[in-house]
Amino acid sequence: MKKIPVIMLVSLGTVCASAQAENLQEALSGGTFTGEIRNTLGLATQTDAKASGPFNNAKSLGSAITLDYLTGAYYGFTLGLGAQSGYDWGLQSNDVSSFVGGENDRRVTTDATSLYHAFLQYDFDKTITDTRVRFGRQSLVSPLVMTDGMYPMQDTYDALVIQNKDFNKTDLRFMYISKWNRRYGDDNEGSITEATKEFDNPLVSLYLNNNSIEGLNIEAQWLSNNNDEGVGDPPADVNAHDYDTSFLGLTYKIPDSTWELGAKNLSANFDDSADTGYWGARVKKTFDGIGVQLAYTSVDDAANFPGSLGHVPMFRAYSPGLTPEVFAGLKATSIAVDYNFDVPGLFTRVGYTSYKQSDEGIKNSIDNDLDGGYEASLQVNYKPASIKGLSTIVQLSYMDYDQDVDTDDMTVLRTSLNYKF
């Protein structure tokens, strides 16, 4: 019988003041403890459709605890340290990966312990410049480089990040990334051990987020991956290497109305294989608290889009379901309706997505055939006001892949219950 990791029994720290310290000892002792307990359950029926990916037949339950400490500021410097430990509750009857029809969704059941945060941060005097420099192991959230937050264990990166907010309502970041610390540690008790992915040539990325024009959000990112070995993750191109990729997303909330418009365009230019990319558009209107969204996305036939680095196929998805928008030649048309039932902290969304995919796209997506298929989905998010730090997400999807196989449909339930302290 497995023993629950010792770190899960650590008592909670006391939140302390984080103002500028007068000396180093005060900075080290006067920091802030935070943490989170994360739990994910994944259940799915079995299908013979290839495009089902890691959901297929999953019966997995996993947990993790994170504990972080951020020192007080000393001459502008702060130090951040964080550990995480995962636990597999053994719900699956076998350890065979759900990728090949087994029950173990290893995204859920990672059983490992790691130092996932270890960084030094310097904040400049804001009377001079609103600039922050962070160096070391850290979480990143952006369209093309993303820390996965859907499962108990999380990815992080060894990186230098320079962030500047001097311009009006503008967030600028420079990222220099030398290592991807993947959630599957070398002590993972499952069959996957993917502790790190060191880049022979560090990734370079520029990011912009601007809200200076009333109602308009502009988000853009460029990333250069000059490595000979693949650094991607399924279901996007796992051999993705030697490419530049870009993201541009626009969201416009029409003033004095409940209309919202969105558009995005992504591209990936490879040195030694076919270039690819995709675009999407959406429109949303709110009627008496009920939001209705229509969206469309289209991927080039040439190849799958590499997706967001970090176990996230595509962070800025328009479709409401669980199927990624990244497959070659895939065209997705969706409708989503959301409502909170006048309950603070509650969000519910019902969605339907239909797919069309070209023959060339199916071939170039390694036979991930979604042509003629559809997905019906339900998502419920709830953060009760009475229990600060508690949150839950429930996602239920039914996929019909419309394939000539014995079982061409699948039902998936994924639910998370997390508590931040």
N, C-alpha and C positions, 0 to 999 in steps of 0.2 A: 504493500500500500504506500502511495506517495505521501511524503510529508509536505505540508504547506510551507513555502519558503519563509525563513525567519523574518525577512523584511516585511511580510504581511502582518507581523505581530508588533511592529514598531509603534510606540505610542505617538500621538499626534503632538506636533510642536505648537508653541504659543506664538501668535502673530505679534511681531515687535515693530517698533518704529523704523522707518527706512529713510529718515532725513539724513543730511550730510553729517558725518561723524567727525568728531574733533581729533580722533586718533585712530590708528589701525585696529587696536584692540576693541574699541567701541564699534567700529564698522563690522568686525567679524562677529561680535556678540549681539549686535543690534539689528540683525537681518530679519528675514521673513521666511517662515516655513509654510509651504503649501503642498497639497497632495491630491490624489484622486484615486478612487476605487472604480474600476471599469469592468463591466461584465457584458458578454455578448453570447447570445444563443442563435445558432443557425440551423434551420431545418429545411429540407427540400425533398420532394419526391424524385424518383429516378426516371431519367429519360435517355433515349438513344440518340438524341440530337447532339451533334458535335458542338454547336455554338453555346451550349449550356455552361461550359467552363467550370469553375470550382464550386458552383452551387450544387451541382448534380448529386442527388442522393445524400446530401450532407446531414449529419446528426451530431452537432458539435456544440460544446459549451466551454467557454474559457473566461478567465478573469485575469486581471493584472492590478497591481498597485504601483503608483508613482509617488515619490517623495522628493520634493525640490527645496533647495535653500538658496536664497538670494541675499547676499550681504548688504549692509548699509553702504551708502556712497562715501568714498574717501578720495578727496581731490578729483572727483568726477569718475572714479573707477568703482565698479561693482563686480563681484564674482558670483557666478551661478553654477550650482552643482545639482544634479538630479539622477536618481536611480529608479529603475523600473524592474518589476519581477512578474512574470506570467505564470499561470497555473492552468493545466488542462484537467478538467473534471472527469474525463474519461467517458463521456456520454456515448461516443461512437463504439460500435461493437468490433471494429477492426481499425487498423492504423493505415489502411490503404487510402491514398489521396482521392478526394472527390473528383479530381481531374480525370481519373480513370475508373470512375464508378464506385469507389469506396465511400466511406462515410465521414472521413476526417477532412474537414475544411481547415487546413493548417493556418489560414489567416486568423482563425478563431482560437486555435488550440496551441499557440506558441507557448512552450514551457521553458523559459530561460530567464536569466537575470543579467542586466547590463547597466552600465553607466551611460545614460542616454543624453545627459546635459553636462557640459563642463566648458564654460566660456568665461572670458574676461570682456567686460563692456566698459567703454568710456563715453560719457556724455559731455559734450562741449558746453561751455557757458552759453546759455540761450540769449544773452545780451549780445553775443558775438555771432553765433550761428546755431540753428536748431539741427544739429548733426549728432548722430550716434554711431559709434564703431563697435561691432561685436565680433570677437575672434574666438573660434573653438567649436565645440560640439553643441548644436542648437537645432531647434525646430524651425522650419521654413514653410511659409504659406504664400503661394503665388500660383498662377495658372499653369506654369511649366515646370516648377519644382515644388513639391508638395509633401508635407508630413501627413501621413495617413492617420486620420482620427476616427475611423469607423470601427476599428477593432481594438481589443484590449491593449496589445503591445503596439508601440509607435516607432516609426522611422525617425532618424535625425541625420544631420549632416555635419561634417567637419568643414567649416567655411569661414571666410572673412566677409562680413556684410557691413557695408557703409550705407546708412540711411540719412536722408536729408529732407527737411520740411520747411526750408526757407521760403519757397515760393508759395503763393496764395493757394491754400487748399490742395496742395500737391505733395505727394509722397514719392520720392525718388530713392531707388536702391541699386547698389552695385553688389553683385554676389560673385565670389570666387570660391568654388567648391572643390575640395580635394578628395573627399570620401563620403560615400553613402553608407551609413550604419543601419543595416536592415534589421527588421524586427526579429528575424530568425537567428538567434544567437548560437555560438559554437557549442553551448551546453544544452541546446534544445533537445528534449527527449524524443521528439518526433524524428522523422527521417530527413527533414530539411535542415541544413545548417548553412545559413547565409549571413554571417555576422556583419561583414563589411564588403564594400566594393570600392577599392581604391582606384582612382583615375590616374592613368599614366600622364595624361594631360588634364589638369583641372578644368572643370566646366566654368564658363564665364557667362554671366547673365546681367541684363539691365532691365529694370522694372519701373513702371510709372503708373500712378493712380491720381487722377485729377478731377476735382469737383468745382472748379472755379466758375464754370458757366451754370447758371441756375437750372436745376433739374437734370443736368447732363453729367453722367459719370463716364470718364474715359479711362480704360485700363489697357495697358500695353506691356508686352514683355518680349525680349529677344534672348535666345540661349544658344551658345556655341558648344558643341560636343565633338571635340577633335580627338577621339579615341578609336583605336582599331578594333577593340573588342566590344561586344554588345553590352549595353547598360540598361536596357529596357526591362519590361515586365509584362507578362500576359495580361489581357488579350491583345495588347498592341504588339508591335514588332520587337520581340526579345533580342533580336540581333541588331537593333538600331544602333548605328555608330557612324562616325564621321559625317555629322550633319549640323546644319543651323536650322533652328525652328523659331517661329514667331507667333505671337498672339495679339489680337486687337479686339477688344470688346467695348461696345457702346451701349449704355442704358440711359434712356431719356424719359423722365416723368414729366408729362405735359403739365405746366403750371395751372393751378385752379381747376384741376380735373382729376379723375381717377384712372386715366389712361397711362400706360407704360409701354414703351417700345424698346426692343433690344436687337442688337445685331453683333455678330462676331465673325472673324476670319482668321484662320490658322494656316500655316504653311510649314513644310519641312523639306529642305533641300539637301540631298545626299551627295557625297562625293562619288560613290561607285554604284548607285542603284537609282531606281526611278524616284523622282520627286513626287510629293503628295501634299494633301492639305484638305481643308474643308471649310464650309461656311454655314451659318445658320441665322435665322431671324425669328423673332417672336413678338407677339402683341398681347397685352394683358389689360383687362378692364375690370374694375371692381363695382359690383352692384349691391348696395345695402350690405356691405361687409363680405359679400361673396366674390372672390376673385376668379376670373375665367381667363385662361391663357391658351393661345394657339401658337404652335411652334413648328419649325421645319429646319432640318439639317441635311446636308449633302456632302459626302466624302468622295474624293477623287477615286477613279477606278484603279489607279496605278499601284497603290499599296495602302496598308493600314497606316493610320496616323500614329506616331510614336507615343502620343498621350503625355500625361504629366509624369515626370520622373518621381518615383516614390510610391509604388504600389497603388497608384490612383490613375485609372485609365483616362479619365478626363474630369478635371475639377469643375469646370464651368459648363456642365451639361444643361441642355434645354429640355430634354425628354424627362418625364417624371418617373420612369421605371428604373430597374436595375441593370438593363442591358446597355453597355457602353456605345457611344456614337462613333467609335473610331475605325470600324471595319471598312475596308476598301469597297467602293461602289455602293455604300449603304445610304439610302434616303429614308429619313424618319419623319413622319408627320404625327403630331401629338396634340392632345387637348388635356388640360388639367384644370380642376376646380378646387379651390381651397376656401376654408371657412374655420373660424375659431369658436363658434357657438357662444360668443360673448363670455368665454372663460379665460381669464388672464393666464398667460403662459401656454395656452393650447394652440396647436396648429395642426390642421388636418388637410390632406390633399388626396383627391381621387383622380387617377389619370388613365389615359388610353393612348397607346402608341402603335401605329402600323408601320410596317417596313417593306421597302422595295429595294432590290439589290441586283445589279447587272451581273451577267454571266462572267464577264471579265473581272469584276470586283470580287465575286465569289472565289474565283481561281486565285487571285492575288492576295486574298485574305486567308490563305491556307485552308480553303474549303469551309470557312465559317459562313454557312448558308442561312441567311435570315429572310430571303425573298418570300413575300407572301405571308410572313408571320406577323404576330401582334403580341402586345403585352398590356394587360390590365393591372393597375397597381393601386395600392392604398398606403398612405404614409401618415403616421400620427406622431407628433412631437409634443412633449409636455414637460414644462418646468414649473412645478407647483410653487406658488408664492409663499406658502406656509412652511416649506422645507427648503431653505436656501442651499444651493449647491447640488440639489437632486435634479436629474434630468433623465428622460426616457425617450427612446425612438423605436417605433414599431413600423416595419416595412413588410408588406404582403404583396406578392406579385404572382400572377398567372401568365406563363408564356406558352404560346402556341407557335411552334417553329415551322409548321406546314412543310414537313419533310417526309420523304418516302421511307420511313423507318417504323418499327413496331410501335414505339411510344414516342410521339413527337411533341409532347407538352410537358410542362413542369410547373409545380407550385412551390414558391419559396417564401419562408418566413424568416426574417432577420430582426432581432430585437436587442436593444442595448439598454442597460440600466447603470447609470454612472452617478458618482457622488464626489463632488469637489469639497475639500476641507481646507 
